[in-house]
Amino acid sequence: MTLRKALPGDVRGLYLLEQALFSAENFPLSKQSLYYHVRHNLLYLAQSETGEIAGYVLALVRRKDAKIYSLGVAQSFRGNKLAQKLMALVMKELDSLGFKRSLLEVRTDNPGAIYLYKSLGFSVTKRLEAFYRDGYDAYLMEAKNGGEKLPGTLGHL
Ligand SMILES: CC(C)(COP(=O)(O)OP(=O)(O)OC[C@H]1O[C@@H](n2cnc3c(N)ncnc32)[C@H](O)[C@@H]1OP(=O)(O)O)[C@@H](O)C(=O)NCCC(=O)NCCS
């Protein structure tokens, strides 16, 4: 497995993964949005030895506070700490860009992701009522950057 910055040539694979991960009410990213984010934000991916995109993380950086906008790991690659490593990597990068904290929104019915974020230092600061298209609430979570327990490095795992 290799962790690296996404390139425009990765957009097709990222789009397919995005479609597999998120239903319409969870705002899956379009190809156009993915091209934009590859160019203007932080998008890191994990690529398997066979070239498959196993997971990715996207952080928005053209704002005062960085926001972890999306995180996903393909079903067959889950449970290997890949999400944890992608998150540690992007938080480290945000820290080095000068962002003091990271924000994110997560569905209140996604305990796995909430647990993962808590393990990385995030805590819930607010409940956002009916945030998603299906009426579900989100938690707004926040973490200080620079305090990650994991190394967060690019390259081969
Ligand atoms: C949430 C998601 C990114 C986790 O990916 P992953 O690579 O399997 O996660 P990791 O292996 O790094 O998990 C690290 C820790 O998070 C917690 N965790 C992750 N998924 C969990 C789940 N489904 N249930 C409970 N805890 C979970 C566990 O504590 C885990 O540590 P452990 O394996 O020692 O128990 C993945 O399930 C996914 O892509 N889901 C669909 C999209 C999504 O919900 N994205 C996040 C919201 S935007």
The ligand as an SDF file (V2000), in Angstrom:
LIG
                    3D

 48 50  0  0  0  0  0  0  0  0999 V2000
  -15.1420    4.8910    8.5050 C   0  0  0  0  0  0  0  0  0  0  0  0
  -14.0810    4.2690    7.5720 C   0  0  0  0  0  0  0  0  0  0  0  0
  -13.3730    5.4050    6.8140 C   0  0  0  0  0  0  0  0  0  0  0  0
  -13.0760    3.4930    8.4290 C   0  0  0  0  0  0  0  0  0  0  0  0
  -12.0370    2.9830    7.5870 O   0  0  0  0  0  0  0  0  0  0  0  0
  -11.0210    1.8530    8.0900 P   0  0  0  0  0  0  0  0  0  0  0  0
   -9.7780    1.9660    7.2690 O   0  0  0  0  0  0  0  0  0  0  0  0
  -11.6860    0.5480    8.1550 O   0  0  0  0  0  0  0  0  0  0  0  0
  -10.7440    2.3760    9.5720 O   0  0  0  0  0  0  0  0  0  0  0  0
   -9.4580    2.0160   10.4620 P   0  0  0  0  0  0  0  0  0  0  0  0
   -9.0710    0.5970   10.2320 O   0  0  0  0  0  0  0  0  0  0  0  0
   -8.4180    3.0580   10.3010 O   0  0  0  0  0  0  0  0  0  0  0  0
  -10.1310    2.1460   11.9060 O   0  0  0  0  0  0  0  0  0  0  0  0
   -9.4580    2.7120   12.9730 C   0  0  0  0  0  0  0  0  0  0  0  0
  -10.3240    2.6410   14.2170 C   0  0  0  0  0  0  0  0  0  0  0  0
  -11.5700    3.3260   14.0040 O   0  0  0  0  0  0  0  0  0  0  0  0
  -12.6480    2.5870   14.5940 C   0  0  0  0  0  0  0  0  0  0  0  0
  -13.5510    2.0830   13.5440 N   0  0  0  0  0  0  0  0  0  0  0  0
  -13.3940    2.1700   12.2110 C   0  0  0  0  0  0  0  0  0  0  0  0
  -14.4550    1.6220   11.5710 N   0  0  0  0  0  0  0  0  0  0  0  0
  -15.2880    1.1830   12.5360 C   0  0  0  0  0  0  0  0  0  0  0  0
  -16.5600    0.5470   12.5100 C   0  0  0  0  0  0  0  0  0  0  0  0
  -17.1980    0.2590   11.3690 N   0  0  0  0  0  0  0  0  0  0  0  0
  -17.1400    0.2420   13.6990 N   0  0  0  0  0  0  0  0  0  0  0  0
  -16.5320    0.5340   14.8640 C   0  0  0  0  0  0  0  0  0  0  0  0
  -15.3230    1.1430   14.9490 N   0  0  0  0  0  0  0  0  0  0  0  0
  -14.7110    1.4590   13.8050 C   0  0  0  0  0  0  0  0  0  0  0  0
  -12.0210    1.4340   15.3310 C   0  0  0  0  0  0  0  0  0  0  0  0
  -11.7430    1.8490   16.6460 O   0  0  0  0  0  0  0  0  0  0  0  0
  -10.7290    1.2190   14.5880 C   0  0  0  0  0  0  0  0  0  0  0  0
   -9.7280    0.6590   15.3870 O   0  0  0  0  0  0  0  0  0  0  0  0
   -9.7100   -0.9390   15.6650 P   0  0  0  0  0  0  0  0  0  0  0  0
   -9.7080   -1.5730   14.3090 O   0  0  0  0  0  0  0  0  0  0  0  0
   -8.4380   -1.1230   16.4460 O   0  0  0  0  0  0  0  0  0  0  0  0
  -10.9390   -1.2330   16.4580 O   0  0  0  0  0  0  0  0  0  0  0  0
  -14.7240    3.2670    6.5630 C   0  0  0  0  0  0  0  0  0  0  0  0
  -15.5360    2.3490    7.2670 O   0  0  0  0  0  0  0  0  0  0  0  0
  -15.5720    3.9360    5.4880 C   0  0  0  0  0  0  0  0  0  0  0  0
  -15.0560    4.3450    4.4480 O   0  0  0  0  0  0  0  0  0  0  0  0
  -16.8840    4.0370    5.6970 N   0  0  0  0  0  0  0  0  0  0  0  0
  -17.8150    4.6150    4.7030 C   0  0  0  0  0  0  0  0  0  0  0  0
  -17.5850    6.1020    4.5210 C   0  0  0  0  0  0  0  0  0  0  0  0
  -17.6150    6.8560    5.8350 C   0  0  0  0  0  0  0  0  0  0  0  0
  -18.4300    6.5850    6.7160 O   0  0  0  0  0  0  0  0  0  0  0  0
  -16.6820    7.8350    5.9640 N   0  0  0  0  0  0  0  0  0  0  0  0
  -16.5360    8.6180    7.1820 C   0  0  0  0  0  0  0  0  0  0  0  0
  -17.5250    9.7020    7.2810 C   0  0  0  0  0  0  0  0  0  0  0  0
  -17.3120   10.9520    6.0520 S   0  0  0  0  0  0  0  0  0  0  0  0
  1  2  1  0
  2  3  1  0
  2  4  1  0
  2 36  1  0
  4  5  1  0
  5  6  1  0
  6  7  2  0
  6  8  1  0
  6  9  1  0
  9 10  1  0
 10 11  2  0
 10 12  1  0
 10 13  1  0
 13 14  1  0
 14 15  1  0
 15 16  1  0
 15 30  1  0
 16 17  1  0
 17 18  1  0
 17 28  1  0
 18 19  1  0
 18 27  1  0
 19 20  2  0
 20 21  1  0
 21 22  1  0
 21 27  2  0
 22 23  1  0
 22 24  2  0
 24 25  1  0
 25 26  2  0
 26 27  1  0
 28 29  1  0
 28 30  1  0
 30 31  1  0
 31 32  1  0
 32 33  2  0
 32 34  1  0
 32 35  1  0
 36 37  1  0
 36 38  1  0
 38 39  2  0
 38 40  1  0
 40 41  1  0
 41 42  1  0
 42 43  1  0
 43 44  2  0
 43 45  1  0
 45 46  1  0
 46 47  1  0
 47 48  1  0
M  END
$$$$
